[in-house]
Amino acid sequence: AYRTDVPEVTTFVHAVAQAEQLGTSLGRVLRAQGVTLRTQRRQRAEETARRAPVKMIFPLVFFIMPTFFIITIGPIAVQAIKFLGD
């Protein structure tokens, strides 16, 4: 457990060792570990989902918005230049 440097593995090994020392059911320990790991995975996914909009701001502002303005304002600008040129 110490060689992996992975907190989940360390926690799992400690829980199994403690269950063995105390003589408790290994199945109960494994179910509890499963619940804990699923909860942690869900929390990491939620954290990643919370950060996603912030990461999308840069491409939105610098790539999508200029294209949108060119498509929507471009024809108006061309008409204005034609009108002012006459």
C-alpha positions as CSV (number, residue, x, y, z in Angstrom):
1,A,0.0,0.0,0.0
2,Y,2.8,2.4,0.8
3,R,4.6,1.7,-2.5
4,T,1.6,2.7,-4.7
5,D,1.2,6.2,-3.3
6,V,-2.5,6.1,-4.1
7,P,-4.7,7.1,-1.2
8,E,-7.6,4.8,-2.3
9,V,-5.3,1.7,-2.3
10,T,-3.8,2.7,1.1
11,T,-7.3,3.1,2.6
12,F,-8.5,-0.2,1.1
13,V,-5.5,-2.1,2.5
14,H,-5.9,-0.6,5.9
15,A,-9.6,-1.4,5.9
16,V,-8.9,-5.0,4.9
17,A,-6.1,-5.4,7.5
18,Q,-8.3,-4.0,10.2
19,A,-11.2,-6.3,9.3
20,E,-8.8,-9.2,9.4
21,Q,-7.5,-8.2,12.8
22,L,-10.9,-7.6,14.3
23,G,-12.4,-10.6,12.7
24,T,-15.2,-8.7,11.0
25,S,-16.9,-9.6,7.8
26,L,-14.7,-8.8,4.7
27,G,-17.8,-8.5,2.6
28,R,-19.1,-5.7,4.7
29,V,-15.8,-3.9,4.5
30,L,-15.7,-4.3,0.7
31,R,-19.2,-2.9,0.3
32,A,-18.3,0.1,2.5
33,Q,-15.2,0.7,0.5
34,G,-17.2,0.5,-2.7
35,V,-19.7,3.1,-1.5
36,T,-16.8,5.4,-0.4
37,L,-15.0,5.1,-3.7
38,R,-18.2,5.7,-5.7
39,T,-18.9,8.8,-3.6
40,Q,-15.4,10.1,-4.1
41,R,-15.6,9.5,-7.9
42,R,-18.9,11.3,-8.1
43,Q,-17.5,14.2,-6.2
44,R,-14.5,14.4,-8.6
45,A,-16.9,14.3,-11.5
46,E,-19.0,17.2,-10.1
47,E,-15.9,19.2,-9.4
48,T,-14.7,18.7,-13.0
49,A,-18.2,19.7,-14.2
50,R,-18.1,22.9,-12.1
51,R,-14.8,23.9,-13.7
52,A,-15.9,23.2,-17.3
53,P,-17.6,26.5,-18.0
54,V,-14.6,28.5,-16.8
55,K,-12.4,26.5,-19.2
56,M,-14.8,27.2,-22.1
57,I,-14.7,31.0,-21.8
58,F,-11.4,31.4,-23.6
59,P,-12.4,29.5,-26.8
60,L,-15.8,31.1,-26.7
61,V,-14.5,34.7,-26.5
62,F,-11.6,34.3,-28.9
63,F,-13.0,31.9,-31.6
64,I,-16.7,31.7,-31.6
65,M,-17.8,35.3,-30.7
66,P,-15.6,36.9,-33.5
67,T,-17.1,34.6,-36.1
68,F,-20.6,35.3,-34.8
69,F,-20.0,39.0,-35.1
70,I,-18.5,38.7,-38.6
71,I,-21.5,36.7,-39.8
72,T,-24.1,39.0,-38.2
73,I,-22.5,42.4,-38.5
74,G,-20.6,41.8,-41.7
75,P,-23.5,42.3,-44.1
76,I,-24.7,45.3,-42.2
77,A,-21.2,46.9,-42.5
78,V,-21.1,46.1,-46.2
79,Q,-24.4,47.8,-46.7
80,A,-23.4,50.8,-44.7
81,I,-20.1,51.2,-46.7
82,K,-22.1,51.0,-49.9
83,F,-24.6,53.5,-48.7
84,L,-21.9,56.0,-47.5
85,G,-19.9,55.5,-50.6
86,D,-22.7,56.7,-52.9
